[in-house]
Amino acid sequence: MTKDKNEIWEWIKTFLIAILLAFIIRTFILTPIVVEGASMKPTLLQVQDRMIVTKIGELNLILLYTA
């Protein structure tokens, strides 16, 4: 019985740590953006393209992926 409780507790801790890390990354480091309109049309492949943009000032990184 104790082994089962320990295993369940480990899964709960792992799940909570994963949620916390995802929240921190999404809030402070990276954010997904959907490009609305044609303002970046020469650069992007199509309207409604998705990008992941960093929120860190010195790190200039933009990841582009299409739907």
C-alpha positions in Angstrom: 0.0 0.0 0.0 2.8 2.4 0.8 4.5 1.8 -2.5 1.3 2.6 -4.4 0.9 5.9 -2.4 4.5 6.8 -3.1 4.1 6.2 -6.8 0.9 8.3 -7.0 2.6 11.1 -5.0 5.5 11.1 -7.5 3.2 11.3 -10.4 1.3 14.2 -8.8 4.6 16.1 -8.1 5.8 15.5 -11.6 2.6 16.8 -13.1 2.6 19.9 -10.9 6.2 20.7 -11.8 5.5 20.3 -15.5 2.5 22.7 -15.2 4.6 25.2 -13.2 7.4 25.1 -15.8 5.0 25.5 -18.7 3.4 28.6 -16.9 6.8 30.2 -16.3 8.0 29.6 -19.8 4.8 30.9 -21.4 4.6 33.9 -19.1 8.2 35.1 -19.0 10.2 33.6 -21.8 8.2 32.6 -25.0 4.8 33.5 -26.3 2.9 32.2 -29.4 1.5 34.8 -31.7 -0.9 34.5 -34.7 -0.2 37.2 -37.3 -3.4 39.0 -38.2 -3.5 41.1 -41.3 -1.0 41.6 -44.1 1.6 43.8 -42.3 4.2 41.1 -42.5 3.1 39.6 -45.8 6.5 39.9 -47.6 8.2 38.1 -44.7 5.6 35.4 -43.8 4.2 32.8 -46.1 0.6 33.6 -45.5 -1.8 35.5 -43.2 -2.6 33.6 -40.1 0.9 32.2 -39.7 2.0 31.4 -36.2 5.2 32.6 -34.6 6.9 31.9 -31.2 8.5 35.1 -30.0 10.9 35.5 -27.1 10.2 38.1 -24.3 13.8 38.3 -23.3 15.3 41.6 -24.6 18.8 40.6 -25.6 17.8 37.3 -27.2 16.4 38.0 -30.7 14.7 34.8 -31.6 11.6 34.3 -33.7 10.4 30.8 -34.6 8.0 30.5 -37.5 5.6 27.7 -38.0 2.6 27.5 -40.3 -0.8 26.0 -39.5 
